[in-house]
Amino acid sequence: MVQTPSGLTPAALAPKVRRLFELSAAKLRSIEKLWEPSQGSPVFTVNGKYTSRGWTEWTQGFQFGGAILQFDATGEREFLEIGRERTVSLMAPHVSHIGVHDHGFNNVSTYGNLLRLMAEGRIPEDAWERRFYELALKVSGAVQAARWSRTADGGGYIYSFNGPHSLFVDTIRTLRALALSHLLGHALMGEGDRRISLLDRAIQHARATAKYAVFYGEGRDYYDVRGRVAHESVFNANDGNYRCPNSQQGYSAFSTWTRGLAWAMCGFAEQLEFFDTLAGQRETIAVMEKAARATCDFYIENTPPDGIPYWDTGAPGLAHLGDWRATPADPFNAHEPVDSSAAAIAAQGLLRLGRRLHDDRYWQAGLKVCETLFQEPYLSTGANHQGLILHSVYHRPNGWDTVPPGAKVPAGESCMWGDYHAREVALYLLREIERKPYLKFWV
């Protein structure tokens, strides 16, 4: 399980955080110099160079959002200009994209970060620029909320790109698109000019995710372990009845794909911070807190002591690694890959939940993950590698990840979401270190 040594502090990680942003600058410059927009969004590296991989265009916001985070952390204006110009010129299709559930990834990471910087006084106030960002976020939240399926228990969920029968656990982290749109006074307008509350849809989706995607050791199925997460929850689209768990990118429906687990950890923890600012949400907060605690506990208990998880807790090759929960993760082993991107996402969930609950166990676990992630062999120090965080996994079942020559499992590559979330959690810590405003997605 993850070591939670008392006494580790953000200040102790300051040299590693600052080194990460020093390395990050060169990575971003390299991508900006060599990336060709006509090739599509960069997704993950192959032999150290970012390449595209068609599924859906869900990583573009991490590309430009990463540059905006770099400016936020360092004040280097070139990265603000990259993020701002690319957002204006290339992100509009993502705002009105009706075919994906990823609006929070693409649009909050770009338009949302820029609006936040303006609200914080980090970039000059400009009424028209502010309204441009606000309009993009209003539309984005409404478009995502329109992907709606009803459940037999009277609730509903934002359905994934797989179709109306499919709830992805990932979407809990993109729910902030609805939250921001709601805060900006927007609503989804339906047939007959019916005004549909974006907050209500966010609540229903969060509750559905907590109910169906997260397990609590209460006997839902034979493999019900507290904190286990299903990547996909499948419903009968005709009557809204829940049918079964499924997994698109994990090993099985009855094991836990750790990036899906991380999305739940980070998404629920962040939404709890947001819902704490709203009145009359005690019941929903209780539901989300139960899910956040369960998933964070599962991560701590089913991750090696250095805080880096293997890609799936049920992956068959783990049987060859002995007591893998008690041994530091080995990204170069011959049986199963680790997933550093899951660690980058999970760290933020642990830190946010630990701070909110005043629970040092979660806080220390989050710091431990960062301590490991922000150094070699995970921190990418090579000048010829465009990735920032090494040893991530995209889609193990489909075989999309690069296996180095002579190796048996993927290693040595990076992904857009892993690099973005490493920058985001590093910025979170940097603001704690420098006693700057608390990092949150809303303004």
C-alpha positions in Angstrom: 0.0 0.0 0.0 1.0 3.6 -0.5 3.4 4.8 2.3 1.9 7.7 4.2 4.9 9.0 6.3 4.0 11.8 8.6 5.9 15.0 8.1 6.2 15.2 4.3 5.2 18.8 3.3 4.7 20.7 0.1 7.7 22.8 1.0 9.9 19.7 1.0 8.8 19.0 -2.6 9.5 22.6 -3.7 12.8 21.8 -5.5 11.1 18.9 -7.4 8.1 21.0 -8.3 10.3 23.8 -9.7 12.5 21.4 -11.6 9.3 19.9 -13.2 8.3 23.3 -14.5 11.8 23.9 -15.8 11.8 20.7 -17.8 8.2 21.3 -18.8 9.0 24.5 -20.7 11.3 22.7 -23.1 8.8 20.0 -23.7 6.0 22.5 -24.5 8.3 24.4 -26.9 9.2 21.2 -28.7 5.6 20.2 -29.2 4.7 23.7 -30.4 7.6 23.8 -32.9 7.0 20.3 -34.4 3.3 19.6 -34.0 1.2 20.0 -37.2 -2.5 20.9 -36.5 -3.7 19.0 -39.6 -2.6 15.8 -38.0 -5.1 16.1 -35.2 -4.7 16.4 -31.5 -1.5 14.9 -30.0 -2.4 12.0 -27.7 0.7 10.1 -26.6 4.4 9.7 -27.5 6.0 7.1 -29.8 9.7 6.9 -29.3 9.5 10.2 -27.5 7.5 12.2 -30.1 3.9 13.1 -29.7 1.6 11.5 -32.2 -2.1 11.4 -32.8 -4.4 8.4 -32.4 -8.0 8.6 -33.6 -10.7 7.7 -31.1 -12.2 11.0 -30.1 -10.5 14.4 -30.0 -10.3 14.5 -26.2 -6.7 15.7 -25.6 -6.5 19.0 -27.4 -7.4 21.0 -24.3 -4.6 19.3 -22.4 -2.1 20.5 -25.0 -3.0 24.1 -24.8 -4.1 24.0 -21.2 -0.7 22.7 -20.3 0.9 25.9 -21.7 -1.5 28.0 -19.7 -0.6 26.1 -16.5 3.1 26.7 -17.4 2.4 30.4 -17.5 0.4 30.2 -14.2 3.4 28.5 -12.5 6.3 30.5 -13.9 4.9 33.8 -15.4 6.6 33.0 -18.7 4.4 35.0 -21.1 5.3 33.0 -24.2 3.2 30.1 -22.8 0.2 32.4 -22.1 0.4 33.5 -25.7 0.6 29.9 -27.0 -2.4 28.9 -24.8 -4.5 31.9 -25.6 -3.8 32.0 -29.3 -4.3 28.3 -29.8 -7.5 28.3 -27.7 -9.0 31.1 -29.9 -7.9 29.7 -33.2 -8.5 25.9 -32.7 -10.7 25.1 -29.7 -14.1 26.3 -31.1 -15.1 22.9 -32.5 -14.7 21.4 -29.1 -17.1 23.8 -27.6 -20.0 22.6 -29.8 -18.8 19.0 -30.1 -22.0 17.0 -29.6 -20.3 13.6 -29.9 -18.2 13.4 -26.8 -18.4 13.5 -23.0 -15.1 15.3 -22.6 -16.0 18.9 -22.5 -14.5 19.4 -19.0 -11.2 18.1 -20.3 -11.0 20.2 -23.5 -12.7 23.4 -22.5 -12.2 23.9 -18.8 -8.5 23.3 -19.4 -8.4 26.1 -21.9 -11.2 28.7 -21.7 -11.7 27.8 -18.0 -8.1 28.3 -17.1 -7.9 31.6 -19.0 -11.1 32.9 -17.3 -9.7 31.9 -13.9 -6.4 33.8 -14.6 -8.4 36.9 -15.5 -10.5 36.6 -12.4 -7.4 36.2 -10.3 -5.8 39.3 -11.8 -3.0 37.3 -13.4 -3.9 38.6 -16.9 -5.3 42.0 -17.7 -9.1 42.5 -17.4 -10.8 42.8 -20.7 -14.5 42.8 -20.9 -14.8 41.3 -24.4 -12.2 38.7 -23.8 -13.9 37.7 -20.5 -17.2 37.4 -22.3 -15.6 35.3 -25.0 -14.4 32.8 -22.4 -17.7 32.9 -20.6 -19.7 32.2 -23.7 -17.5 29.3 -24.7 -17.9 27.8 -21.2 -21.7 28.4 -21.1 -22.2 26.6 -24.4 -19.7 23.8 -23.6 -21.6 22.9 -20.4 -24.9 22.9 -22.1 -23.8 20.8 -25.0 -22.3 18.2 -22.6 -25.5 18.2 -20.5 -27.6 17.5 -23.6 -26.0 14.0 -23.8 -28.6 12.7 -21.4 -30.0 9.3 -20.5 -32.6 8.7 -17.8 -32.3 5.8 -15.3 -35.1 3.7 -14.0 -34.7 5.1 -10.5 -35.6 8.6 -11.7 -32.1 10.0 -12.1 -29.9 10.2 -15.2 -26.4 10.5 -16.5 -24.3 12.1 -19.3 -23.7 9.2 -21.7 -20.3 8.4 -23.2 -19.3 8.4 -26.8 -20.3 4.7 -26.8 -24.0 5.7 -26.8 -27.0 6.3 -24.6 -26.5 3.0 -22.8 -23.1 3.9 -21.5 -21.9 5.8 -18.4 -18.1 6.3 -18.2 -16.5 6.9 -14.8 -14.2 9.4 -16.6 -17.0 11.9 -16.9 -17.1 12.7 -13.2 -13.9 14.7 -13.8 -15.4 16.6 -16.8 -18.5 17.5 -14.8 -16.9 20.8 -14.0 -18.0 22.0 -17.4 -21.6 21.8 -16.2 -20.7 23.4 -12.9 -18.9 26.4 -14.5 -21.7 26.9 -17.0 -24.3 26.9 -14.2 -22.2 29.4 -12.2 -22.1 31.7 -15.2 -26.0 31.7 -15.1 -26.5 29.4 -18.1 -29.1 26.6 -18.6 -29.8 24.1 -21.3 -32.9 25.0 -23.3 -35.0 22.1 -24.4 -38.1 21.5 -26.4 -40.8 24.1 -25.9 -38.2 26.5 -24.4 -38.0 24.2 -21.3 -35.2 25.5 -19.1 -33.1 22.5 -17.9 -30.9 23.1 -14.8 -27.2 22.3 -15.4 -26.7 22.0 -11.7 -29.5 19.4 -11.5 -27.9 17.4 -14.2 -24.5 17.6 -12.6 -26.0 16.4 -9.3 -27.8 13.5 -11.0 -24.7 12.4 -13.0 -22.5 12.5 -9.8 -25.1 10.5 -7.9 -25.4 7.9 -10.8 -21.6 7.6 -11.0 -21.3 7.1 -7.2 -24.1 4.5 -7.3 -23.2 2.5 -10.3 -19.5 3.0 -11.1 -18.2 2.7 -7.5 -18.5 -0.4 -5.4 -18.7 -0.3 -1.6 -18.3 -3.9 -0.4 -22.1 -4.2 0.0 -22.7 -7.3 -2.1 -23.7 -5.8 -5.4 -21.9 -8.6 -7.2 -19.5 -11.5 -6.3 -16.5 -9.3 -6.8 -17.8 -6.3 -4.8 -14.7 -4.9 -3.1 -15.0 -1.5 -1.4 -13.6 1.2 -3.7 -13.5 -0.9 -6.8 -14.4 1.1 -9.9 -16.0 0.1 -13.2 -14.9 2.0 -16.2 -18.3 1.7 -17.8 -21.7 1.1 -16.4 -24.2 -0.3 -19.0 -27.9 0.4 -19.0 -30.9 -0.7 -21.0 -31.5 2.4 -23.0 -35.2 1.6 -23.4 -36.2 1.5 -19.8 -33.2 2.9 -17.9 -32.4 -0.2 -15.9 -28.8 -0.9 -14.9 -27.5 -4.1 -16.5 -23.8 -4.6 -15.7 -20.3 -3.2 -15.3 -18.0 -3.1 -18.3 -14.5 -2.0 -19.2 -13.3 -0.4 -22.4 -9.6 0.2 -21.3 -9.2 -2.0 -18.3 -8.5 -5.7 -18.0 -12.1 -6.7 -17.0 -15.4 -5.4 -15.7 -14.6 -7.0 -12.4 -11.2 -5.6 -11.8 -10.2 -1.9 -11.4 -8.6 0.0 -14.3 -6.5 2.4 -12.2 -6.9 5.5 -14.5 -10.7 5.1 -14.2 -10.2 4.9 -10.4 -8.1 8.1 -10.5 -10.7 9.9 -12.5 -13.2 9.1 -9.8 -10.8 10.1 -7.0 -10.0 13.5 -8.5 -13.5 14.1 -9.9 -15.4 13.5 -6.6 -12.8 15.3 -4.5 -13.0 18.4 -6.7 -16.8 18.3 -6.9 -17.0 18.1 -3.1 -15.0 21.3 -2.9 -17.4 23.0 -5.3 -20.6 21.6 -3.7 -19.4 22.8 -0.3 -20.0 26.4 -1.6 -23.7 25.6 -2.5 -26.6 25.6 -0.1 -28.9 22.7 0.4 -26.7 20.0 -1.0 -26.1 17.9 2.2 -27.4 14.7 0.7 -25.5 14.9 -2.5 -22.3 15.8 -0.6 -22.7 12.7 1.5 -23.1 10.5 -1.5 -20.0 12.0 -3.2 -17.9 11.9 0.0 -18.7 8.2 0.4 -17.5 7.6 -3.1 -14.4 9.7 -2.7 -13.4 8.0 0.5 -13.9 4.5 -0.9 -11.9 5.2 -4.1 -9.1 6.9 -2.3 -8.9 4.1 0.2 -8.8 1.5 -2.5 -6.0 3.4 -4.3 -3.9 3.6 -1.1 -4.5 -0.1 -0.3 -3.9 -1.4 -3.9 -0.9 0.6 -5.0 2.8 0.0 -4.3 4.4 2.0 -1.5 5.9 4.6 -3.8 2.4 5.6 -5.0 2.6 4.5 -8.7 -0.1 2.0 -9.7 0.0 -0.8 -12.2 -2.5 -0.2 -15.0 -5.1 -2.5 -13.6 -5.4 -4.2 -10.2 -6.6 -7.4 -11.8 -4.1 -7.6 -14.6 -3.0 -11.3 -14.9 0.7 -10.6 -15.1 0.7 -9.2 -11.5 0.7 -12.8 -10.3 4.3 -13.0 -11.5 5.4 -10.0 -9.5 5.0 -11.5 -6.0 3.7 -9.1 -3.3 3.5 -6.2 -5.7 1.5 -4.1 -3.3 4.4 -4.1 -0.8 7.2 -3.5 -3.4 8.0 -0.2 -5.2 6.5 -0.2 -8.7 8.8 -1.4 -11.4 8.1 0.3 -14.8 10.6 -2.0 -16.5 9.2 -5.3 -15.3 8.4 -8.0 -17.9 4.8 -8.7 -16.9 2.5 -5.6 -16.6 3.0 -1.9 -17.2 2.6 0.8 -14.6 0.5 3.9 -15.4 2.1 7.1 -14.3 -0.8 9.1 -15.7 -3.2 7.4 -13.2 -0.8 8.5 -10.5 -0.8 12.1 -11.7 -4.5 12.3 -11.6 -4.9 10.4 -8.3 -2.5 12.6 -6.5 -4.7 15.6 -6.9 -7.7 13.6 -5.6 -5.8 12.5 -2.5 -4.6 16.0 -1.8 -7.9 17.7 -2.2 -9.8 15.1 -0.2 -7.2 15.1 2.5 -7.3 18.9 2.8 -11.1 19.0 2.8 -11.4 16.3 5.5 -8.4 17.4 7.5 -7.2 13.8 7.1 -3.5 13.5 7.0 -3.6 10.0 5.6 -4.9 11.1 2.3 -2.8 14.3 2.3 0.4 12.4 3.0 -0.5 9.7 0.3 -0.9 12.5 -2.2 2.4 14.0 -1.4 4.1 10.6 -1.6 2.7 10.1 -5.1 4.1 13.5 -6.1 7.5 12.8 -4.5 7.9 9.7 -6.6 6.3 11.1 -9.8 8.4 14.3 -9.9 11.7 12.5 -10.1 13.4 9.9 -12.3 12.5 7.3 -13.6 9.1 9.0 -14.1 10.1 12.6 -14.7 11.4 12.9 -18.3 14.7 14.7 -18.2 15.9 13.9 -21.8 16.1 16.7 -24.2 14.9 14.6 -27.1 11.7 13.3 -25.4 8.6 15.5 -25.7 6.8 13.9 -22.8 7.0 15.2 -19.3 6.0 12.1 -17.3 7.2 8.7 -18.5 5.6 5.3 -18.2 2.0 6.0 -19.0 -0.5 3.6 -20.6 -3.3 4.6 -23.0 -5.1 1.5 -24.2 -3.5 -1.8 -23.1 -6.3 -4.1 -24.4 -6.0 -2.5 -27.9 -2.3 -2.7 -27.9 -1.9 1.0 -28.7 1.1 1.5 -26.4 4.7 1.3 -27.5 6.8 -1.6 -26.2 10.5 -0.8 -26.3 12.9 -3.1 -28.2 13.7 -6.2 -26.1 10.9 -5.5 -23.6 7.6 -7.3 -23.2 5.4 -4.5 -21.9 4.9 -0.8 -22.7 7.3 1.6 -20.9 9.1 4.9 -21.5 6.3 6.9 -23.1 4.1 9.9 -22.1 0.5 11.0 -22.8 -1.2 14.4 -22.9 -3.5 13.8 -19.9 -0.6 12.5 -17.7 1.5 15.5 -18.6 -1.3 18.0 -18.0 -2.3 16.5 -14.7 1.3 16.4 -13.5 1.5 20.1 -14.3 -1.9 20.7 -12.6 -1.0 18.9 -9.3 2.4 20.6 -9.4 0.7 24.0 -9.7 -1.6 23.0 -6.8 1.4 22.3 -4.6 3.3 25.4 -5.8 0.4 27.6 -4.8 0.5 26.0 -1.4 4.3 26.5 -1.2 4.1 30.1 -2.2 0.9 30.8 -0.2 -1.0 31.9 -3.3 -4.8 31.5 -3.9 -6.1 28.0 -3.6 -6.3 26.3 -7.0 -9.9 25.6 -8.0 -11.7 25.4 -11.4 -14.4 27.9 -10.6 -14.1 31.7 -10.2 
